[in-house]
Amino acid sequence: MTLVDIVAANSVSQGLLTVLKFCFLALLYLFLVLVVRVVLRELRASAISAHLVEPIAAPVPPPPAPDPGRGSRRERRGGLRLQFHEPTGGPDVVALGDEMTIGRAAGCGIVLDHDTFISQVHARIFQQGSDTFLEDLGSTNGTFVNGDRLDAPIRLRRGDRVQFGNTLADVVR
């Protein structure tokens, strides 16, 4: 092999290596662009689905005519409370406020993070006048009052048994 052959072979290999480097860089940039596109698409999809999944507040039926004396007695004795029974690990008794959510998320008024059958934001309890209502917020496993699944807000009364996922509670004063 002559010196000219060695120099010619070396320049061809250098040229080929340069072309391969540029091809590799192009593939690397293409991969990064595809990854960014997928991430952006997932972020948009989750933002859209979170917006669509947010429950639209169902119109609350007008409260029934109060029983004579019942409203005034309730106001004197205080509001309703939820007394939790099973499973243990959650709160024992919770006083119901004007409006609060129930779920596993930390921002809920009543956090039941021990029950995996409860949605992040499972249900809502709210006051209308002197009555307390319970509304399911589109939870996967549903909310039950006295064994009946909720599909509309329902007025809570003392003695009602409420079930969120596997968690049971009684409505007490």
N, C-alpha and C positions, 0 to 999 in steps of 0.2 A: 504494500500500500504506500502510495506516495503522499507527500505532504499536502498536495493539492486535493487529493481524495479525502484526506482527514478533515481539512478545513471546510470542504463542500458538505460533507456529511454532518459536521458540527453545526453549520449554519442552517441546514435543513432541520436538524433536531431542535435548534433554538427557535426557529420559526414555528415548528409544530407545537412546541411547548407554549409559546406565546398564544397561539390560537386556542389551545386547550385551556389555558388560564382564563382567557376571555369567555370561552364557552361555560366554564365552571362558574365564573362570576355572574354570567347572565342567568344560569339556572338557579343560583343562590338568590339573586334578586327576584326572579319569578316566584320562587318558593315563598319568600318574605311577603311579596305582594298578595299571594293567595292566602297566606295565613292572616294578614291584616283584613282582607276582604271577608273571610269567614268570621273573624272575631266581630267585626262591625255588623255583619248580618245577624249574628246571635244576639248582640246587644240591642239592635233594633227590634228583633222578634220578641225578646223578653220584655222590652219596654211596651210594646204594643199589646202583648198578652197580659201584662200586669194591668194595663189600662182597661182592657176588655174584661178581665176577671173581676175587677173591682165591682162589688155588688151595687146595683142601683137601688136606692132606698125605695122599697115598695110603699105605696100609699097606706098610711095607717088608718084602719077603720075608725070611725068616730067612736068615742068611748060610750059604752052603754050607760043608761041612766043609773046613777048610783043608788044603792040600796039605802033606805032611810037610816040615817045615823051611822052607816058604815064608814063613809068618808071622814066624818068628824072624829070618830073613834080612832081611825087610822092616823089621822094627823096628830092627835094627842099622844098616841102610843108610839109614834115613830114609824119609819118606813119598813119595808120588807128586807129580809136577809136570806142568803142562801147558806144552808148548813150542809156541808159536803160529807158523804159517807164513804164511798169506795171509788176507786182505790185510794189508799192513804198516800200521803206524800204531798198533797196540795194543802190549801188553806182549810181550816175547820169551819169557820163561819165568816161570811163577808156581808157587810151592809151594802145594799144596792143604792148607788148614787143616781144622779139625774140621768146620766148616760155613761155607759161603760161597755167595753168590748171584752169578750172572753176568748182565750186562745192560748197557743204556745208561745207566741211572739212576746218579747220583753216589753213592748209598748202597750200591751193590753192592760185593762183595769184589773182583770182577774187572770193571772197567769197559771195555766195548768200544764206545765212543761213535763210532767211525769207521765202523761197519757199520750201515746203516739197516735191514737185514733182521732185526736183533736187537731183541727186545722190551725194554721198560724193565727188567723183571725176567724174564729169559728162562729160566734154569735154576738148579738148586741142586746143590751138591756137598756131601756130608756123610759123616761117618765112622760106621760101626757096627762096634764091636769094632775089629779091625785092618784092616777092609776099607773101601774108599772107594766110594761110590755116587754116581751122577749121576741127576738127576730133572728132566724138563722141567716147567716151571710153567705149562703152558697157553699157550705161545708161539704166535704166529700162524704162523711159518714152520718151527717144529719144531726139535728137537735130534736129531742123528743120531750113532750110534756104529757105526763100520765100515760105513757106508752104510744102516743100519737105523734107521728113525724110532722114537724112544722113546715108549711109551705107559705105561710103568711104570718105576720106578727100576731101574737096572742097575749091576752091580758093574763098576768100572773096573779094567783090568789094564794093565800095561806093554805098550806097542805098539799100544794101541787108538787109532784115529783118530776124533776128535770134531769135529762140525761144528755151530756155532751160527750160524744165518743163513748168511752167506757166509764166515765166519771158520773156518779149519781149524786144528786143534791135534792134537798127538800126546801121548799119555800116556807120560811117561818117569820114570825114578827120579832 
